[in-house]
Amino acid sequence: MVLDETDRLLLCDHCRVKLYLSSDRFFSYLMQPSIYAPQEVVYAPYWRVKGMLFGCEGHEIVHKVVDASFLAGALKDLPISLGYRSQALHLRFVLAVTPGRFLPTTLPLDRVSEVVQRGVPMTNSETPPPVRFYQTFLGETVSTIHAPFYLQGNTLYDAILERPVCRLNVDGLAMLKTAVPAPEDRLRFLATLCPYCGWDLQGDKDTHVLLCANCHSAWQAAETALERIVFEVYPGGDSECIFLPFWRIKVTMEGLSPRSYADLVRLANLPKAIKSAWEEQDCFLWSPAFKIRPRAFLQAARAMTLAQPQGARGDTLPKGQVYPVTFPSSEAVEAIKIILAHIAVAKRGVFPLLSELRVGSPEYVLAYVPFTVHANELVQGQCHFSIDRSTVQFGRKL
């Protein structure tokens, strides 16, 4: 079974039912060895992490797209990274019936983001960077990739290129004996049938949210089943539009979060005379529910948050093209601080507060917003901003 790391949907060849892939923590893949490699293959574990890294330095927000892999086992003579292989080669799921032996993963999952954030430079400058007040890693796809090797004498060979990698000493040979058969796979297969009406749910292969066109409902994967989520469709679209998904978030944070639209105007220092009614008007933070380049992510979040779209909203799925949700709600919650930091004008006063701020229990709604399709950009007329089409397409690869 060959899939991209972000793929969540597959079609069962036997019953022709679409299945949604879910896992309790992360997916585990392997790279296929050469057909000329010996049958006795040992797989070494590597963590692979893709996503967007943001940092608040000095009085600006720096960011970078990350696609990194690093050795997750204890056999230190192996290459420290997979290089471009994880991007260039097809990956297959590790299943309980997969032949070969697997070295144990010794670097725990909860340290993966820490290792990435500590090891990836944010700028290429040789001068020492300013003090980094806050850092977060968003939209990450974390998985284990098992690279194949085989042993001849005391030499360990790369089972893809069939080239020697290293000579193992006594300790290395002993560590190689700790390899075990393939572990039990953590895959769960959920039938994409609407739990409410039984209709076929629809969605692209990399989506986190499935839609039912019959009863007009939206569903996301929970631990063992699909759970319904609230969505809204904003006015102004037609069959020629594309509806981009956003997370509309209501959140409280002591000392910083805007509790009203008037607070938002003050935070962003907008050139508006504050009206008394704005002190009681609810304020929401908006996060794209789709992956795009970091700079475009911040720009879209700022534009939608400052616009605070209004108007009669519907709960019927739109007739135009609906873009998949590739940035889940859990990641949107992680993005709250960096969105506020980007909106705030007085960054020198806001940045030092971010690390200590505690986010309350956020309430979020999936909002589909219509964009008019132009040659090179997607335009939102009500909020008066646009998104480059190329950066949206690039986001499918993050």
C-alpha positions in Angstrom: 0.0 0.0 0.0 1.7 3.2 -1.2 0.4 6.5 0.2 1.7 10.0 0.9 2.3 10.8 4.5 -0.7 13.2 4.5 -3.1 10.8 2.9 -6.1 9.9 5.1 -8.5 8.3 2.7 -8.2 5.1 0.7 -10.6 2.9 -1.3 -11.0 -0.7 -0.3 -10.5 -2.9 -3.5 -12.7 -5.6 -2.1 -15.9 -3.8 -0.9 -15.3 -0.4 -2.8 -15.9 1.5 0.5 -13.8 4.5 1.3 -11.9 4.1 4.5 -10.5 6.9 6.7 -7.1 6.1 8.2 -6.6 7.0 11.9 -3.9 6.2 14.4 -3.6 6.8 18.2 -0.4 8.9 17.9 1.5 8.7 14.6 1.8 6.7 11.4 4.7 4.3 10.9 6.2 3.8 7.4 9.1 1.9 5.8 11.2 2.4 2.7 11.3 -0.6 0.4 14.7 -2.3 0.1 16.3 -3.2 -3.2 15.0 -6.4 -4.8 18.6 -7.6 -4.8 19.0 -7.1 -1.1 19.2 -10.2 1.2 16.0 -11.4 2.8 17.3 -10.7 6.3 16.7 -6.9 6.5 17.0 -4.8 9.6 15.1 -1.6 9.8 16.4 1.4 11.7 13.9 4.1 13.0 13.9 7.7 12.0 11.6 10.5 13.0 10.3 12.7 10.2 8.7 16.0 11.0 7.2 18.5 8.5 5.6 21.8 9.4 6.0 25.5 10.0 8.3 26.9 12.7 7.6 30.4 14.0 9.7 32.4 16.4 9.3 35.9 18.0 12.7 37.6 17.9 13.4 41.2 18.8 10.3 43.0 17.4 9.5 40.7 14.4 8.2 37.2 13.7 10.5 34.9 11.9 9.4 31.7 10.3 10.6 28.7 8.3 9.2 25.6 6.5 10.7 22.5 8.1 11.1 19.0 6.6 13.6 17.2 8.8 14.4 13.6 9.7 16.7 12.3 12.4 17.8 9.1 13.8 15.5 7.8 16.5 17.4 4.7 17.6 20.4 4.0 19.7 22.7 2.7 17.0 24.7 5.8 16.5 26.9 4.6 13.6 24.0 5.0 11.2 23.4 8.2 9.2 21.9 10.9 11.4 19.3 11.8 8.7 17.4 10.3 5.8 18.3 13.3 3.6 16.0 13.6 0.6 15.0 10.0 0.6 11.9 10.5 2.7 10.7 13.0 0.0 11.8 11.1 -3.1 10.9 7.5 -2.3 7.5 5.9 -1.9 6.6 4.9 1.6 4.7 1.9 2.8 2.9 1.3 6.1 4.5 -0.9 8.6 2.1 -3.8 9.3 2.3 -6.7 11.7 2.9 -9.0 8.8 5.8 -6.9 7.3 8.9 -9.2 7.0 12.2 -8.1 8.5 13.3 -7.1 12.0 12.9 -3.6 13.5 15.3 -1.8 15.8 13.6 -0.1 18.8 12.8 3.6 18.9 14.6 5.1 21.8 13.9 8.8 21.3 10.4 9.4 22.7 7.7 11.2 20.7 7.3 14.0 23.3 10.9 15.1 22.6 10.6 15.3 18.8 9.3 18.9 18.5 11.9 19.9 21.1 14.7 18.4 19.0 13.4 20.1 15.8 13.0 23.5 17.4 16.4 23.4 19.0 18.2 22.1 15.9 16.7 24.1 13.1 18.2 27.7 12.6 15.5 30.3 11.8 17.8 32.6 9.7 21.0 32.1 7.6 22.8 35.1 9.2 26.1 34.4 10.8 25.6 37.1 13.5 24.0 36.0 16.8 20.2 36.3 16.5 18.1 38.5 18.8 16.5 37.0 22.0 13.8 34.6 21.0 10.9 35.2 23.3 8.6 32.6 22.0 8.6 29.7 19.5 6.0 27.3 18.2 5.8 24.5 15.6 2.6 24.4 13.7 0.9 22.1 11.2 3.4 19.4 11.9 3.1 15.9 10.4 5.1 13.5 12.6 5.8 10.0 11.6 8.4 7.2 11.9 10.2 6.0 8.8 12.2 2.8 9.0 15.2 2.6 6.7 16.4 -0.9 5.6 19.9 -2.3 6.2 21.5 -5.7 6.1 24.6 -7.2 7.7 27.5 -8.9 5.9 30.3 -9.9 8.3 30.8 -6.9 10.5 29.7 -4.4 7.9 26.3 -2.9 7.7 25.0 -2.2 4.2 22.4 0.2 2.9 19.7 -2.1 1.6 18.4 0.5 -1.0 21.7 1.4 -2.6 23.5 -1.8 -1.6 26.5 0.2 -0.3 28.4 -0.2 2.9 27.4 2.2 5.7 29.7 1.4 8.6 31.6 -1.4 10.4 30.0 -2.4 13.7 32.0 -3.1 16.8 31.0 -5.6 19.5 28.5 -3.2 21.0 27.0 -2.4 17.7 26.5 -6.1 16.8 24.9 -6.7 20.2 22.5 -3.8 19.6 21.6 -5.2 16.2 20.4 -8.3 18.0 17.7 -6.2 19.9 15.8 -5.9 16.6 12.4 -7.6 16.8 9.7 -8.5 14.3 7.3 -5.8 13.1 5.3 -4.4 15.9 1.5 -4.4 15.9 0.3 -1.7 13.6 -1.7 1.2 15.1 -3.8 1.8 12.0 -7.6 2.2 12.5 -9.9 2.1 9.5 -13.2 4.0 9.8 -15.8 3.6 7.2 -16.7 6.9 5.6 -20.4 6.5 6.1 -22.3 9.4 7.7 -23.1 8.3 11.3 -26.3 10.4 11.2 -27.9 9.4 7.9 -25.7 6.6 6.4 -24.7 8.6 3.3 -21.3 8.4 1.8 -19.0 11.1 3.2 -16.9 13.1 0.9 -13.4 14.6 1.1 -10.0 14.8 -0.5 -7.4 12.2 0.4 -5.5 14.6 2.8 -8.5 16.1 4.6 -9.1 16.0 8.3 -12.9 16.8 7.9 -15.4 14.7 6.0 -18.6 16.2 4.6 -22.1 14.7 4.1 -23.9 16.2 1.2 -27.2 14.5 2.2 -27.8 15.8 5.7 -25.2 18.7 5.5 -23.0 17.7 8.3 -19.2 17.7 9.0 -17.2 15.0 10.7 -13.7 14.6 12.0 -12.0 11.5 13.4 -11.9 11.0 17.2 -10.2 8.1 18.9 -12.4 5.3 17.7 -15.2 7.0 15.7 -16.2 10.0 13.7 -17.5 13.0 15.7 -19.7 15.8 14.4 -18.4 19.4 14.4 -20.2 22.7 13.9 -19.6 24.5 10.6 -20.9 27.7 9.0 -20.9 28.9 5.4 -20.4 32.6 4.8 -22.5 34.5 2.2 -21.3 35.9 -1.1 -20.3 32.8 -3.0 -21.6 31.1 -6.1 -20.8 28.0 -8.1 -17.7 29.6 -9.6 -16.2 30.3 -6.2 -13.9 28.2 -4.1 -14.8 28.0 -0.4 -11.7 28.0 1.8 -12.0 26.7 5.4 -11.1 28.7 8.5 -11.3 28.0 12.2 -13.2 30.8 14.0 -12.0 30.7 17.6 -13.4 32.2 20.8 -10.6 32.1 23.4 -9.7 33.8 26.7 -6.2 34.6 27.9 -5.6 36.8 30.9 -3.9 40.0 30.1 -3.8 39.8 26.3 -6.7 38.2 24.4 -9.2 40.7 23.0 -12.5 40.1 24.7 -14.3 42.5 22.5 -14.0 44.1 19.1 -12.9 47.3 20.8 -10.0 45.4 22.4 -9.0 44.1 19.0 -8.9 47.6 17.6 -6.7 48.7 20.4 -4.4 45.7 20.1 -3.9 46.2 16.3 -3.9 50.0 16.6 -6.5 50.3 13.8 -7.2 53.8 12.5 -10.8 53.7 13.8 -12.7 55.7 16.4 -13.9 53.2 18.9 -17.7 53.1 19.3 -19.3 52.2 22.7 -21.2 49.3 21.1 -17.8 47.7 20.2 -17.0 47.2 23.9 -19.8 44.5 24.0 -19.3 43.1 20.5 -17.8 39.6 20.5 -14.4 39.1 19.0 -13.0 36.0 17.3 -9.6 34.9 16.2 -9.4 33.4 12.8 -6.9 30.7 11.6 -6.7 29.2 8.2 -7.9 25.5 8.3 -5.6 24.7 5.4 -1.8 24.6 5.2 0.0 27.4 3.3 3.4 29.0 3.5 4.1 30.6 6.9 4.0 34.2 5.7 0.7 33.7 3.9 -0.7 31.9 7.0 0.0 34.9 9.2 -1.4 37.3 6.6 -4.6 35.4 6.1 -5.1 35.0 9.9 -4.6 38.7 10.4 -6.9 39.8 7.6 -9.7 37.6 8.6 -9.4 38.4 12.3 -9.3 42.2 11.7 -12.2 42.0 9.3 -14.4 40.0 11.7 -16.7 38.8 8.8 -20.4 39.4 9.5 -23.6 38.5 7.7 -26.2 35.8 7.7 -24.4 32.5 7.8 -25.8 29.2 6.7 -25.4 25.5 7.8 -25.9 24.1 4.3 -22.9 23.0 2.3 -22.0 25.3 -0.5 -22.5 24.5 -4.1 -19.1 25.7 -5.2 -15.8 23.9 -4.8 -14.9 23.2 -1.2 -11.2 23.1 -0.2 -10.2 20.3 2.2 -9.3 20.9 5.8 -5.6 20.1 6.1 -4.9 22.2 9.2 -6.8 20.5 12.1 -8.5 22.4 15.0 -5.8 21.1 17.5 -3.2 23.0 15.4 -5.3 26.1 15.2 -5.4 26.3 19.0 -1.6 26.1 19.0 -1.5 29.0 16.6 -3.5 31.4 18.8 -0.4 33.0 20.4 1.5 33.6 17.2 -1.6 35.1 15.5 -2.1 37.5 18.4 1.6 38.4 18.3 1.3 39.1 14.5 -1.8 41.3 15.0 -0.3 43.3 17.9 1.4 46.5 17.0 3.3 46.9 20.2 5.4 43.8 19.7 8.1 44.7 22.2 5.5 44.7 24.9 3.7 41.6 23.7 6.5 39.2 22.9 7.8 38.8 26.5 4.3 37.8 27.7 3.7 35.0 25.2 5.6 32.1 26.9 3.8 32.6 30.2 0.3 33.1 28.8 -2.2 30.2 29.4 -4.9 29.6 26.9 -8.3 28.8 28.3 -10.7 26.3 26.7 -11.2 27.6 23.2 -14.5 27.2 21.3 -14.1 26.8 17.6 -16.3 26.6 14.5 -15.3 25.6 11.0 -16.2 28.5 8.7 -16.3 28.2 4.9 -15.5 31.5 3.3 -16.0 32.2 -0.5 -13.1 33.3 -2.6 -13.3 34.4 -6.2 -10.9 32.5 -8.4 -8.5 34.7 -10.5 -5.6 33.7 -12.7 -3.0 34.0 -10.0 -4.9 34.6 -6.8 -8.0 33.9 -4.7 -9.8 37.1 -3.7 -12.1 37.6 -0.7 -14.3 40.6 -1.6 -15.9 41.2 1.8 -12.6 41.2 3.8 -10.6 42.8 1.0 -7.6 40.5 0.8 -6.3 37.8 -1.5 -4.2 34.7 -1.3 -1.7 33.6 -3.9 -2.9 30.4 -5.6 0.6 29.0 -5.7 1.0 29.2 -2.0 -2.3 27.3 -1.5 -1.1 24.6 -3.9 2.3 24.4 -2.1 0.4 23.9 1.2 -0.8 20.5 0.0 2.9 19.3 0.2 3.5 20.5 3.8 
